Amino acid sequence: MSVSQLRPWRCRSCQHRFYAWNVPVSLLFYAHCPQCADFALEKISGRLALDGNFKWLKRVLGFAAYRCPGCRSRFFSGLIYLPILSDRDEKLAGTTK
């Protein structure tokens, strides 16, 4: 994880390369993976989360436990859960525009 939270990106349509934040500012207050910044999370039992510091306190306070299917990170988050589907998931669900 970098200090500036900037990472390289590439535009899918024009192949332009640029640097941007891991998470867009408009989505910063929604639950996302702390390692890869993915929003496609699975809710799991609090017993399975590996968040080391104050794990017991987070369970008592009712923080939600999540697992990121991409990087397999397990963590607690007190942020709002907003399920965001990827392009592939939308095509499978048949909700493309």
C-alpha positions as CSV (number, residue, x, y, z in Angstrom):
1,M,0.0,0.0,0.0
2,S,1.5,3.3,-1.0
3,V,1.6,6.4,1.2
4,S,-0.2,8.6,-1.3
5,Q,-2.9,5.9,-2.1
6,L,-2.4,6.6,-5.8
7,R,-2.1,3.7,-8.3
8,P,-1.6,3.3,-12.0
9,W,-4.8,2.9,-14.2
10,R,-5.4,2.4,-17.8
11,C,-8.5,3.5,-19.7
12,R,-10.3,0.5,-21.4
13,S,-11.5,2.5,-24.4
14,C,-8.4,4.6,-25.4
15,Q,-5.6,2.7,-23.5
16,H,-4.5,6.0,-21.9
17,R,-2.4,5.5,-18.7
18,F,-2.8,7.7,-15.6
19,Y,-2.6,7.8,-11.8
20,A,-5.6,8.1,-9.6
21,W,-6.8,7.3,-6.1
22,N,-7.6,3.7,-5.1
23,V,-11.2,4.6,-4.3
24,P,-13.1,7.5,-5.9
25,V,-13.9,10.2,-3.4
26,S,-17.7,9.7,-4.0
27,L,-17.4,6.1,-2.8
28,L,-14.9,6.6,0.0
29,F,-17.5,6.2,2.7
30,Y,-18.7,2.8,1.5
31,A,-17.2,-0.6,2.5
32,H,-14.3,-1.6,0.3
33,C,-11.3,-3.9,0.5
34,P,-8.4,-2.2,2.2
35,Q,-5.9,-4.1,0.0
36,C,-7.3,-3.9,-3.5
37,A,-10.1,-1.3,-3.1
38,D,-12.7,-3.7,-4.6
39,F,-16.4,-3.1,-3.7
40,A,-17.5,-6.7,-4.6
41,L,-17.5,-8.0,-1.1
42,E,-19.0,-11.1,0.6
43,K,-20.4,-10.8,4.1
44,I,-18.9,-13.4,6.4
45,S,-19.1,-14.3,10.1
46,G,-17.1,-12.1,12.5
47,R,-15.3,-15.2,13.7
48,L,-13.6,-15.6,10.3
49,A,-12.3,-12.0,9.9
50,L,-8.6,-11.7,10.4
51,D,-8.4,-8.1,11.4
52,G,-5.8,-8.3,14.1
53,N,-6.1,-5.1,16.1
54,F,-9.1,-5.0,18.5
55,K,-10.9,-7.8,16.7
56,W,-12.9,-8.6,19.8
57,L,-14.0,-4.9,20.1
58,K,-15.1,-4.8,16.5
59,R,-17.2,-7.9,17.0
60,V,-18.8,-6.5,20.2
61,L,-19.6,-3.1,18.5
62,G,-21.2,-5.0,15.6
63,F,-18.9,-4.1,12.8
64,A,-19.6,-6.1,9.7
65,A,-17.1,-8.7,8.5
66,Y,-16.3,-9.0,4.8
67,R,-14.2,-11.1,2.5
68,C,-12.9,-9.8,-0.8
69,P,-13.2,-12.6,-3.5
70,G,-10.4,-11.0,-5.6
71,C,-7.5,-10.8,-3.1
72,R,-9.1,-13.1,-0.4
73,S,-8.6,-10.5,2.3
74,R,-10.9,-10.8,5.4
75,F,-11.6,-7.7,7.4
76,F,-14.1,-5.7,9.5
77,S,-15.6,-2.5,8.3
78,G,-17.8,0.1,10.0
79,L,-18.6,1.7,6.6
80,I,-21.9,1.3,4.7
81,Y,-22.2,-1.8,2.5
82,L,-23.0,-0.9,-1.1
83,P,-23.0,-3.8,-3.5
84,I,-21.4,-2.7,-6.7
85,L,-21.5,-5.2,-9.6
86,S,-18.7,-5.4,-12.1
87,D,-19.4,-5.3,-15.8
88,R,-19.1,-9.1,-15.9
89,D,-21.6,-9.6,-13.1
90,E,-24.1,-7.2,-14.7
91,K,-24.0,-9.2,-17.9
92,L,-24.6,-12.4,-16.1
93,A,-27.5,-10.9,-14.3
94,G,-28.9,-9.5,-17.5
95,T,-29.1,-5.9,-16.3
96,T,-27.0,-4.2,-18.9
97,K,-28.1,-1.0,-20.4
